[in-house]
Amino acid sequence: MGLLDKIKGKLNDKKSSKLSCHISYGEDEEAIIKAGMVEIRRVLMGYDHDKKRNLLLALDRFLDPYFEEDYSGIYEELMELLQLVVISSNDVDVSVDALQLLCDYGWSPFQILENNLEQIPQQLKPYVQYAIHMNQEH
């Protein structure tokens, strides 16, 4: 079980009355990614919770080296956007999904996260601090 799976487990224990939702992606999300950062930003900074979660799942596939997608033209901007999503989302699930992508495909330092720790929900702070320091030698 990954670190962020543990976060979701702890958070889900606290909100067991919340209905679960189905997260998937398809042609719509792939078209958003192919359209570029303007469209990705529009969705991730928008208000539709399900669209955000579906796009974050599609980005997981897009960033996975196995699929050999060329994301070199948007990588830096996407990593910055994911950090903004973590600190600005009112939905913990969306923040956790964005943080998972940063941990899986990003490389610290994550300056936006570091500079905005006070905006991170208390329950996520330990995991954000882990992400910030995950590539540093001790």
JORACOR-V903830 format. One line per field, one symbol per residue. phi: phi as a letter, one per 40 degrees, with the letter a starting at -180 (. if undefined). burial: + if it has 9 or more other ideal C-beta (glycine too) atoms within 8 Angstrom, else -. Layout:
# JORACOR-V903830
phi = ???
burial = ???
This chain:
# JORACOR-V903830
phi = .cdcccdcccccccbcccccbcbaaaccccccccchcccccdccccbcdccccccccccdccccddcfccbdcbdccccccccccdcbccbccccccccdccccbcbccbdccdcbdcccddccdccccdccbcbccb
burial = ---+-+++++++------------+---++-++---+-+++-+++---+-++++++++++++++------+--+---++++++++++-+--++++++++++++--+-+-+-+++-++--+---++-++++++------
